[in-house]
């Protein structure tokens, strides 16, 4: 399978491994030992397995191939002939970004941005931008332009949320941009706006409320009654201290779900 992935590395296709019912540490050890170079879904509780309607994976069906085609549908592949499955997945598939003459040295970076993993492409792009070869420099420019195009789209959405006075939602959107595009040339307007939003009382209140709410959610998962009671106290704290926040609305729903409406 590794050889097949290498053969198709310049095609618009992504190989993904799925492991069900195994701990992340064990999967990471296996992936490192066998040099698994593609993303791995660690399906510890088998929720992914169930969500796609697959029978529980065991010794009798441990090797399977599933294909997500260009139209987003999923179908079964042929484990005995994986190449035919790859060819099926490629029908109608195309790159999201129209990049020309990308050298092999930047094929990983090109694929990373196709799937939105901009941080994974950053080092290769920076290296290529300082390359002595015009081919790599030009390719780096194309990739950076594609990434900046995506940033501008996300920034436009964040700006619109702010114009609608949805300051907390706008704050989250700008914060995500700063995280997702860290290392790239993020415009000053994005950085300054994110800083301004973080200073607004309504945003600060929501941030504090969410922090308490997240702690309460963790306590709710405990089997111990005393810990769950602590969660209830924290949920009520969110509602009383930050009544106008979305976190307070969620806290009310959680209390209703566990039968505590007092």
C-alpha positions as CSV (number, residue, x, y, z in Angstrom):
1,X,0.0,0.0,0.0
2,X,2.9,2.3,0.7
3,X,4.3,1.7,-2.7
4,X,0.9,2.4,-4.3
5,X,0.6,5.7,-2.3
6,X,4.0,6.7,-3.6
7,X,3.0,5.9,-7.2
8,X,0.0,8.3,-6.9
9,X,1.6,11.0,-4.8
10,X,1.1,13.6,-7.5
11,X,-2.5,12.8,-8.1
12,X,-5.5,14.5,-6.4
13,X,-6.0,11.6,-3.9
14,X,-5.4,11.1,-0.2
15,X,-4.7,7.8,1.5
16,X,-6.1,7.6,5.0
17,X,-5.6,4.7,7.5
18,X,-8.2,3.9,10.0
19,X,-7.6,1.9,13.2
20,X,-10.5,0.9,15.4
21,X,-10.4,0.0,19.1
22,X,-6.7,0.6,19.7
23,X,-5.1,3.2,21.9
24,X,-3.5,6.3,20.3
25,X,-0.1,5.3,21.7
26,X,-0.2,1.8,20.1
27,X,-1.3,3.2,16.8
28,X,1.5,5.9,16.8
29,X,4.0,3.2,17.6
30,X,2.8,1.0,14.7
31,X,2.8,4.0,12.3
32,X,6.3,4.9,13.2
33,X,7.6,1.3,13.0
34,X,6.1,0.8,9.5
35,X,6.7,4.3,8.3
36,X,3.0,5.0,7.6
37,X,3.2,8.4,5.8
38,X,-0.5,9.2,5.5
39,X,-3.0,10.5,8.0
40,X,-4.4,7.9,10.5
41,X,-7.8,8.1,12.1
42,X,-7.5,6.6,15.6
43,X,-11.0,5.3,16.2
44,X,-10.7,4.4,19.8
45,X,-14.4,4.1,20.6
46,X,-15.3,2.9,17.2
47,X,-17.6,5.9,16.6
48,X,-16.1,6.6,13.2
49,X,-16.6,2.9,12.3
50,X,-20.3,3.2,13.3
51,X,-20.9,6.5,11.6
52,X,-20.1,5.1,8.2
53,X,-22.2,2.0,8.7
54,X,-19.3,-0.4,8.9
55,X,-19.5,-3.7,10.7
56,X,-17.2,-3.9,13.7
57,X,-13.7,-4.5,12.5
58,X,-12.1,-7.7,13.8
59,X,-9.7,-10.4,12.7
60,X,-12.2,-11.6,10.0
61,X,-12.4,-8.2,8.2
62,X,-9.4,-6.3,9.4
63,X,-8.3,-5.4,5.9
64,X,-10.8,-3.2,4.1
65,X,-10.8,-0.5,1.5
66,X,-13.3,2.3,1.4
67,X,-13.4,5.0,-1.3
68,X,-14.7,8.6,-1.0
69,X,-15.3,9.7,-4.6
70,X,-15.1,13.2,-6.0
71,X,-18.8,13.7,-5.4
72,X,-18.4,12.9,-1.7
73,X,-20.1,9.5,-1.7
74,X,-18.5,6.5,-0.1
75,X,-18.3,3.0,-1.5
76,X,-16.4,-0.2,-0.8
77,X,-13.2,-0.8,-2.6
78,X,-11.4,-4.0,-3.6
79,X,-8.6,-5.0,-1.1
80,X,-7.3,-7.7,-3.5
81,X,-6.9,-5.1,-6.2
82,X,-6.2,-1.7,-4.5
83,X,-5.0,-0.1,-7.7
84,X,-8.5,-0.4,-9.2
85,X,-9.9,1.2,-6.1
86,X,-7.5,4.1,-6.5
87,X,-8.5,4.6,-10.1
88,X,-12.1,4.5,-9.2
89,X,-11.6,7.2,-6.5
90,X,-9.8,9.4,-9.1
91,X,-12.7,9.5,-11.5
92,X,-13.8,13.1,-11.6
93,X,-11.3,14.2,-9.0
94,X,-9.2,17.3,-9.5
95,X,-7.1,19.7,-7.6
96,X,-8.8,22.5,-5.7
97,X,-6.1,25.0,-6.6
98,X,-5.0,25.4,-10.2
99,X,-1.2,25.3,-9.6
100,X,1.1,24.9,-12.5
101,X,4.4,23.0,-12.8
102,X,4.8,22.1,-9.1
103,X,8.1,20.3,-8.6
104,X,8.4,17.0,-6.8
105,X,10.1,18.7,-3.9
106,X,6.9,20.6,-3.2
107,X,4.4,17.8,-3.9
108,X,3.8,17.2,-0.2
109,X,3.2,20.9,0.4
110,X,0.8,21.1,-2.5
111,X,-1.2,18.2,-1.2
112,X,-1.2,19.6,2.3
113,X,-2.8,22.9,1.3
114,X,-5.4,21.0,-0.8
115,X,-6.7,19.5,2.4
116,X,-6.3,22.7,4.5
117,X,-3.2,21.7,6.4
118,X,-1.4,24.9,5.8
119,X,0.9,24.5,8.7
120,X,2.3,21.3,7.2
121,X,3.2,23.1,4.0
122,X,4.9,26.0,5.7
123,X,8.5,24.8,6.0
124,X,8.7,23.5,2.5
125,X,7.2,26.7,1.1
126,X,9.7,28.8,3.1
127,X,12.6,26.7,1.9
128,X,11.5,26.8,-1.7
129,X,11.0,30.6,-1.6
130,X,14.7,31.0,-0.9
131,X,15.7,28.3,-3.4
132,X,18.3,29.0,-6.1
133,X,16.0,27.4,-8.8
134,X,13.4,29.6,-10.4
135,X,11.1,26.5,-10.6
136,X,10.9,26.1,-6.8
137,X,10.6,29.9,-6.2
138,X,7.7,30.2,-8.6
139,X,5.9,27.2,-7.2
140,X,6.4,28.6,-3.7
141,X,4.8,31.9,-4.8
142,X,1.8,30.0,-6.3
143,X,1.3,28.0,-3.1
144,X,1.6,31.1,-0.9
145,X,-0.9,32.9,-3.1
146,X,-3.4,30.0,-2.8
147,X,-3.0,30.0,1.0
148,X,-3.5,33.8,1.2
149,X,-6.6,33.5,-0.9
150,X,-8.1,31.1,1.6
151,X,-7.1,33.4,4.5
152,X,-8.8,36.4,2.8
153,X,-12.0,34.3,2.4
154,X,-12.0,33.4,6.1
155,X,-11.2,37.0,7.1
156,X,-14.2,38.2,5.1
157,X,-16.5,35.9,7.0
158,X,-15.0,37.0,10.3
159,X,-15.4,40.7,9.3
160,X,-19.1,40.0,8.4
161,X,-19.7,38.5,11.8
162,X,-18.2,41.6,13.4
163,X,-20.4,43.9,11.3
164,X,-23.4,41.9,12.6
165,X,-22.2,42.7,16.1
166,X,-21.6,39.0,16.7
167,X,-18.4,39.8,18.4
168,X,-17.7,36.5,20.1
169,X,-18.2,34.6,16.9
170,X,-16.0,37.1,15.1
171,X,-13.4,36.7,17.8
172,X,-13.4,32.9,17.4
173,X,-13.1,33.2,13.6
174,X,-10.2,35.6,13.8
175,X,-8.5,33.5,16.4
176,X,-8.8,30.4,14.2
177,X,-7.2,32.4,11.3
178,X,-4.3,33.3,13.5
179,X,-3.8,29.7,14.5
180,X,-4.4,28.1,11.2
181,X,-2.1,30.5,9.3
182,X,0.6,30.9,11.9
183,X,3.9,31.4,10.2
184,X,2.4,33.0,7.1
185,X,2.2,36.7,6.5
186,X,-1.0,37.4,8.3
187,X,-2.3,40.9,7.5
188,X,-2.0,43.5,10.3
189,X,-5.7,44.2,10.0
190,X,-6.5,40.6,11.1
191,X,-4.1,40.8,14.1
192,X,-5.3,44.2,15.2
193,X,-8.9,43.3,14.9
194,X,-8.4,40.1,16.8
195,X,-6.7,42.0,19.6
196,X,-9.5,44.6,19.7
197,X,-12.2,41.9,19.9
198,X,-10.4,40.2,22.8
199,X,-10.6,43.4,24.8
200,X,-14.4,43.8,24.4
201,X,-16.4,43.0,27.6
202,X,-18.9,40.8,25.8
203,X,-16.1,38.7,24.3
204,X,-14.2,38.5,27.6
205,X,-17.4,37.4,29.4
206,X,-18.0,34.7,26.8
207,X,-14.4,33.4,27.1
208,X,-14.7,33.2,30.9
209,X,-18.1,31.5,30.7
210,X,-16.9,28.9,28.1
211,X,-13.9,28.1,30.3
212,X,-16.2,27.3,33.3
213,X,-18.6,25.5,31.0
214,X,-15.9,23.2,29.6
215,X,-14.8,22.3,33.1
216,X,-18.4,21.4,34.0
217,X,-18.7,19.2,31.0
218,X,-15.6,17.2,32.1
219,X,-17.1,16.8,35.6
220,X,-20.4,15.6,34.1
221,X,-18.7,12.6,32.5
222,X,-17.6,11.3,35.9
223,X,-19.4,8.3,37.4
224,X,-19.0,9.8,40.9
225,X,-22.1,11.7,42.2
226,X,-20.0,14.2,44.1
227,X,-18.2,15.2,41.0
228,X,-21.4,15.5,39.0
229,X,-22.9,17.7,41.7
230,X,-19.8,19.9,41.3
231,X,-20.6,20.2,37.6
232,X,-24.2,21.3,38.4
233,X,-22.8,24.0,40.7
234,X,-20.5,25.2,37.9
235,X,-23.3,25.2,35.3
236,X,-25.4,27.3,37.6
237,X,-22.4,29.6,38.2
238,X,-22.2,30.2,34.4
239,X,-25.9,31.1,34.2
240,X,-25.8,33.5,37.2
241,X,-22.5,35.2,36.4
242,X,-22.8,35.4,32.6
243,X,-26.6,35.3,31.9
244,X,-26.4,36.9,28.4
245,X,-23.8,34.5,26.9
246,X,-24.3,31.5,24.6
247,X,-22.4,29.5,27.2
248,X,-25.2,30.2,29.7
249,X,-27.8,29.0,27.1
250,X,-25.9,25.8,26.8
251,X,-25.5,25.4,30.6
252,X,-29.3,25.7,30.9
253,X,-29.8,22.9,28.3
254,X,-27.3,20.7,30.1
255,X,-29.1,21.2,33.4
256,X,-32.5,20.4,31.8
257,X,-30.9,17.3,30.4
258,X,-29.9,16.0,33.8
259,X,-33.2,17.0,35.3
260,X,-32.0,20.0,37.4
261,X,-34.0,23.1,36.6
262,X,-33.7,24.8,40.0
